[in-house]
Amino acid sequence: MARWDPGTADRLRKAALELYSEHGYDAVTVTQIAERAGITRRSYFRYFADKREVLFAGSEQLPPAVAEAVLDAEEAESPLQTVLAAVADVGTQVTRLVDPSPERRAVIASSAELSERERTKQAAITTAIREALERRGTAAESAKLAAQAANAVFGDAFDRWIDSAGALDFPACLAAATAAFRKACG
């Protein structure tokens, strides 16, 4: 096998998800993941820093991508609408990189450590949106609320996409999540 086989990261993700689903996150080791993927433990660390990052690798790129999209978005009727228009493209890009299987979501929900990592990721996205809105001139209080609401809608849209096993496109999921949010707000 080539040292930097282009399919290795995907094999590691698949192996980790299978093992986490079978045995639980806490019971699985990096060595087990590497062996199932057909590489050595040492080679595993060329791709991921730890066993958690196999599920979250690349997520650090999401907050800056969302912030950039918000900064570049055309002005809408409200800060929230501006953000929702901006995240449609980012969400579409994310869905091209993420496996739509519900197993990943179930594994994360089953582990306190992974759930905390997911909340940290969501908080970073909310902060990035808030800061981008403030840079656009939105008052801090409005930016904070719009960022929190937008992140909730974005998360719901992503869940809808996963629930469809990737059959629905992200903008359709975002539109449905936005409609549900508006209905909930009265």
DRENMIKE-817303 format. One record per residue (C-alpha): x, y, z; residue in three letters; residue number from 1. Coordinates in steps of 0.5 Angstrom, whole numbers, plus 2048, in hexadecimal, padded with zeros to 3 digits. Last residue first. Layout:
REM DRENMIKE-817303
R   px   py   pz   aa    i
R    X    Y    Z  ala  NUM
...
REM end
This chain:
REM DRENMIKE-817303
R   px   py   pz   aa    i
R  7A5  841  81F  gly  186
R  7AC  840  821  cys  185
R  7AB  838  820  ala  184
R  7A8  83A  819  lys  183
R  7AF  83E  817  arg  182
R  7B3  838  819  phe  181
R  7AF  833  816  ala  180
R  7B0  837  80F  ala  179
R  7B7  838  810  thr  178
R  7B8  831  811  ala  177
R  7B5  82F  80B  ala  176
R  7B9  834  807  ala  175
R  7BF  832  80A  leu  174
R  7BD  82A  808  cys  173
R  7BC  82D  801  ala  172
R  7C2  831  801  pro  171
R  7C6  82A  803  phe  170
R  7C4  826  7FE  asp  169
R  7BF  820  800  leu  168
R  7C1  819  7FE  ala  167
R  7C7  81A  803  gly  166
R  7C5  814  808  ala  165
R  7BE  818  809  ser  164
R  7BF  818  810  asp  163
R  7C6  81B  80F  ile  162
R  7C4  821  80B  trp  161
R  7BE  822  810  arg  160
R  7C4  822  815  asp  159
R  7C8  827  811  phe  158
R  7C2  82B  811  ala  157
R  7C0  82B  818  asp  156
R  7C8  82D  819  gly  155
R  7C7  833  815  phe  154
R  7C1  835  818  val  153
R  7C4  835  81F  ala  152
R  7CA  839  81C  asn  151
R  7C6  83E  819  ala  150
R  7C2  83F  820  ala  149
R  7C8  840  824  gln  148
R  7CC  844  81F  ala  147
R  7C5  849  81E  ala  146
R  7C5  849  826  leu  145
R  7CC  84B  826  lys  144
R  7CC  850  820  ala  143
R  7C6  853  823  ser  142
R  7C9  855  82A  glu  141
R  7D0  857  826  ala  140
R  7CD  85C  822  ala  139
R  7CE  85A  81A  thr  138
R  7D3  85E  817  gly  137
R  7D6  859  812  arg  136
R  7DB  857  817  arg  135
R  7D6  856  81C  glu  134
R  7D3  851  817  leu  133
R  7D9  84D  816  ala  132
R  7DB  84D  81E  glu  131
R  7D4  84A  81F  arg  130
R  7D5  845  819  ile  129
R  7DC  843  81C  ala  128
R  7D9  842  823  thr  127
R  7D4  83E  821  thr  126
R  7D8  839  81D  ile  125
R  7DD  839  823  ala  124
R  7D7  837  827  ala  123
R  7D5  832  823  gln  122
R  7DC  82F  823  lys  121
R  7DC  82F  82A  thr  120
R  7D6  82B  82B  arg  119
R  7D8  826  826  glu  118
R  7DE  825  82A  arg  117
R  7DA  825  830  glu  116
R  7D6  81F  82D  ser  115
R  7DC  81B  82B  leu  114
R  7DE  81B  832  glu  113
R  7D7  81A  835  ala  112
R  7D7  814  830  ser  111
R  7D1  811  82E  ser  110
R  7CE  817  82A  ala  109
R  7D5  817  826  ile  108
R  7D4  810  824  val  107
R  7CD  811  822  ala  106
R  7CF  817  81E  arg  105
R  7D4  813  81A  arg  104
R  7CF  80D  819  glu  103
R  7CA  811  816  pro  102
R  7CE  811  80F  ser  101
R  7CE  817  80B  pro  100
R  7D6  816  80A  asp   99
R  7D9  81D  80A  val   98
R  7DD  821  805  leu   97
R  7D8  823  800  arg   96
R  7D3  824  805  thr   95
R  7D8  829  808  val   94
R  7D8  82D  801  gln   93
R  7D0  82D  801  thr   92
R  7D0  830  808  gly   91
R  7D5  835  806  val   90
R  7D0  837  800  asp   89
R  7CA  838  804  ala   88
R  7CE  83B  80A  val   87
R  7CE  842  807  ala   86
R  7C6  842  806  ala   85
R  7C5  840  80D  leu   84
R  7CA  846  80F  val   83
R  7C7  84B  80B  thr   82
R  7C0  849  80E  gln   81
R  7C2  849  815  leu   80
R  7C5  850  814  pro   79
R  7BE  852  811  ser   78
R  7BB  854  80B  glu   77
R  7C1  852  807  ala   76
R  7C8  855  805  glu   75
R  7CC  851  800  glu   74
R  7D1  84C  803  ala   73
R  7D8  84D  803  asp   72
R  7D9  84E  80B  leu   71
R  7D4  848  80C  val   70
R  7D8  844  807  ala   69
R  7DF  845  80A  glu   68
R  7DC  844  811  ala   67
R  7D9  83D  80F  val   66
R  7E0  83B  80C  ala   65
R  7E4  83E  812  pro   64
R  7DF  83A  817  pro   63
R  7DF  833  812  leu   62
R  7E7  832  812  gln   61
R  7E8  830  819  glu   60
R  7E3  82A  817  ser   59
R  7E8  827  812  gly   58
R  7E9  821  816  ala   57
R  7E3  820  81B  phe   56
R  7E2  818  81B  leu   55
R  7E9  816  81A  val   54
R  7EB  81C  81F  glu   53
R  7E8  818  825  arg   52
R  7ED  812  824  lys   51
R  7F3  817  824  asp   50
R  7F7  81B  820  ala   49
R  7F4  819  819  phe   48
R  7F8  817  812  tyr   47
R  7FF  816  814  arg   46
R  7FD  814  81B  phe   45
R  7FA  80D  817  tyr   44
R  801  80C  814  ser   43
R  803  80A  81B  arg   42
R  7FE  806  81D  arg   41
R  7FF  802  817  thr   40
R  7FB  801  811  ile   39
R  7F5  7FC  80E  gly   38
R  7EF  800  810  ala   37
R  7ED  7FB  815  arg   36
R  7F4  7FB  818  glu   35
R  7F4  803  818  ala   34
R  7ED  803  81C  ile   33
R  7F0  7FE  821  gln   32
R  7F6  801  822  thr   31
R  7F3  808  823  val   30
R  7EF  805  829  thr   29
R  7E7  803  82A  val   28
R  7E4  802  830  ala   27
R  7E2  809  832  asp   26
R  7DF  80A  82B  tyr   25
R  7DA  805  82B  gly   24
R  7DB  7FD  829  his   23
R  7D7  7FC  823  glu   22
R  7D6  804  821  ser   21
R  7DC  806  823  tyr   20
R  7E0  800  81F  leu   19
R  7DC  802  819  glu   18
R  7DD  809  819  leu   17
R  7E4  808  81A  ala   16
R  7E5  804  814  ala   15
R  7E1  808  810  lys   14
R  7E5  80F  812  arg   13
R  7EC  80B  811  leu   12
R  7EA  808  80A  arg   11
R  7E8  80F  808  asp   10
R  7EF  812  80B  ala    9
R  7F2  80C  807  thr    8
R  7EF  80D  800  gly    7
R  7F5  812  7FE  pro    6
R  7FA  80D  800  asp    5
R  800  811  803  trp    4
R  805  80B  804  arg    3
R  802  807  7FE  ala    2
R  800  800  800  met    1
REM end
